[in-house]
Amino acid sequence: MTEAELYTVYKGVFLPTALHSPESLKYYEEFSFRPDDIIVVTYPKSGTTWSQEILPLILSGGDAAAIETLPNWDRVPWLEELRACVLDLEQRPSRRVFATHFHYNMMPPSFFKTKPQVIYIMRNPKDVFTSSFHYYGMASYLVNPGTQKEFLHKFLDGKIMFGSWFDHIKGWLNAEDQERILYIAYEEMIMVRFSAILLKTALTFEKCVSPNYRNAYLLSFCLLSTKTTALVNCIIIQLVACYFSGIAGDWKNQLTVAEAEYFDAVYKEKMKDVKYKFVWD
């Protein structure tokens, strides 16, 4: 099936119609944020599922019931998808945690007025491409990717769901109120050492500004009270047990030399004005 048959165009980008109805998009546009809300923002295939597991554990003090009683898409729901309309999110106690794949300029009015807290997760776009290519081949609600070469051109041109990776990254890197945004690379997240440092920092200090993290004003994670090392270890064990299947650098096993060179050329051109230092550069 074609893009016209499977996708809705919303603010200039493709969204899977099966997950984004007019009602759900209206709900999203009218949603009222709270200042202590946490929003995990990702381009698809960049670590959303990881965050949907680990953040409830952090906020619950390591209570595994936080990830056992609800599926991850309900405990950290995508605000723009159909499920959000029926979860009674307005009645959830603080601190609420949400997810979105939307670009910065697609955020609703309440976001800019209330200024909730954001975790922006970035991933090497070559790995995003590789993961997306396999996912598109399995998901019936997405347009068939075609050959790898065909999908590569679609990906680099932003003619896939949620639009251009480059526009997504640049929009959020140029966001206002960056003191409320924690930028993290997927590649950093999947290192146990980084996860341990992040969790220990978040669970130990009531307020912190750490030089160890880019823009690392750890938002309201730092409002958590002091916890024990055993609790931190519990969370790390949960993370390691469930979410180390996402391999960093797998694109090397997928892209041909010519495809990788073409990708690099497009990346260099589109990102030439970006000053941010990515871990994959």
N, C-alpha and C positions, 0 to 999 in steps of 0.2 A: 504494500500500500504506500501511497505517496505522502509527502509532508502535508498537503492540503487535506488529506483524508484523516490523518492521525494527529495533527498538531493544531494548536490555537496560537495565533500571533498576539502577543501581549506586550505592549510597550517595545515593540520592535524585535522581540525574540520568540523563538519557537518554544511552546510548552506542550507536553503530552496532554491531549484533550481528555484522555481517560482519567487523569488525576487532577485536572484543573478545570472545573466547571465555572460558568459565569457567577454562580452563587459563592463558590469558594474564593474566587478572586475579589468579589465584592466584600466578603467577610474580611479578607486580608487587608484591603484598602481602608476599612473602617475599624480595624483592630486597635485597641487602646493598650499601649505599653505602660509598664511601670519602670521607674528609674533603676530598680534592682533586678529587672529581668536580664537574663543572659541569652544572647542570640548567637548560635553557632552558624557562621556563614561559610559556605564552601561552594566552589564550582563542583559539579558532579564528579564522583570518583576520586575525591580528595581527602577522605577521612571522616566523613559524617558519621558513619556507623560506629567508629571508634569513640567519637565524642558522645554519642547517644548511650554508650555503655559506661564510660568512665566518669562523666560529669554527675550523673545521679549518684554514683558511688561516693564521690567527693562530698556532695552536698548532703548526703545522708549519713556522713560519718563512717562510711565503709560498710553500711548495712546491706548485705547482698540482696535482701528482699526488695531493695530499690530497683533492681534489674530483673527480678524474678516475677513480680506481680503484674507487670505490664510489658507488652512488646515494645521494642525501642521506638517504633514510629508513633506510639501513644505517649511514652514517657517524655520524649523530646520531639514533639510533633513538628512537621513542616507546616508553617503558618499558611502557605499558599495552596495547600492541597485539600482535597475533599474531607479528609478525616478531621481537620481542625474545626470544621463547622459543627461537629457533633460531640466534641470532647468537653464542652462546658469550661473552656479555658479561663473564662472570666472569674470563675469561682475557685480556681486553684490558688492555694496559699503561696505566698512568696517564699523562696525565690523560684520563680518559674524559669524553665529552660526551653528554648525553642530552636528550631533549625530553619534555615532558608538557603535556597540556591540562587536567590535573586541578586542582581547587580545593585550597586549602591544607589543608582538613580531610579531604581524600581521600588525602593522602600516606601512604605506608606507615610502619610503626614505625621502620625503620632510618633514615629521613630525619630524624626528630626526635632519634634517638639519636646518629647520626654527624655530622649538621649539615653536609652538603655545601654547595657554593656555588651560588647561584641568580642567574640573569639573568631578571628579570621584565619582559616587553615588553608595553606597553599601547598601544592604538590608539583613536582617536576612535570611540565606539560607533556613530555614524551611518555611518561608513565600514565598520565591521565588519558592520553590518546589510546595507549595500549589497552588499558582497563576498559575504556569506553567501547573500543572496537569489539571486544569479546562480549560486553554487556548488551550492546545493540544487537548482536547476533542471537541473543537468547530472549530478549524482551519483546513480547508480541505487541506491546503498545507503542513501540518505537519503529521508525522506518528502518528497513533492512539496510545494513551498512554497505552492502556491495563488496567489492574487493578492497583489500587494505589500501591500495593506492587511491581508490575513489574516496574512501572514508577519510584518508589523510588530507586530501584537498578540502573536503567538507569541514573537517575539524579546524584546519588552519584559516579557513574563510569564515568561520563562525556560523556555518549553515547547518547546525545541529541543535538539539534541545538546549535551552538556556544560553544560546548564542556564543559569542566569542570568548574563549579563555583569556585572551589578551585584554579585552575590554573589561572583563570581570575583575581581573587582577589590578589593572590600572585604576579602575574606578574606586575600589576599596582602599588601595594604597594612597589615593589622593583624598580620602574622606576627611570631613571636618571632625573636630573633637577626637583626634587620634589618641588622646590620653585615656579614652574609654575603650580603645581597641587593643586587643592583644593579638599580635601577628605571630603565627606559629607555622613552621613547615612540617608537613607530613613526615618528611624524612627525619626530623628531630623527634617527632612523637613516637616513632616506632623503635627508638633506641631506649632500652631499659634504663640506662643511666640518666638520660634526659627526663624520662617519665618520673623517676625517683626524685630527682631534684625538684621538678615542678610540683609534684604532689607534696613533698616535704615542706616546700616553701609555702604552698597554699594552705596547708593544714597547721602550720606552726605559728605564723605571724598574723596578728590582727590587722595590721596595715603594713604594706611593704612597697618599696620601689627598688627593684633589684637591677643592678648593672649587668647581670648575667643574661638578661632577655631583652630583645629589641622591643622598645616601647613597653617594658615589662612592668607596668603598673598593674599588678595582677588583679585589678578590678575588685569585685567583691568576693572573689575566692578568698581574699585575705581577711574577710570578716569572720571566717570560721574560727572557732576557738581551738586552743592547742589540743592536739591528739597524740596518741602514742605511736612509737615506731611500729608496733605490732599492727596498728590500724593501717599505716602506710603500706606495710608489707602485704596486708590483706588485699588492698586495692591493686597493688602491683601484680600480685598473683592472679587476680581476676583478669587483669589486662593481658598478661602474658598467656594465660590459658586459652583465651578466646580470640585475640585479635593480632596475631603476628603472621597472618597469611598474606597480608598485603605487602608484596615485595617491592623494595625501592631499587630502581635500576633495571627492572625486567624488560624495559624497552630495548635493551641491547640484544635480547633474544628474539625480538619481534621485527624491528625495523631493518630494512636492508641498508647497506652503506649509502646508496643513492638517496633513499628516503630520509635517513638521518641527516645527511648533508643539506637536503632541501629544507627539512624542518629547521635546522640551525640557521639557514639563511633567512627564512621568514621570521624566526624568533629574533634574530639580531636586528632586523629592520623594524619590527613592530615594538620592540622593547628598547630602542636606542635612547629614548629620553627618560627612561626609568632609572633612578639612582639607587633604588633599594638593592641590597646585596643578598641574593638568593643562595641558599646552601648548595644548589646544584650547578651554579655558575663556576 
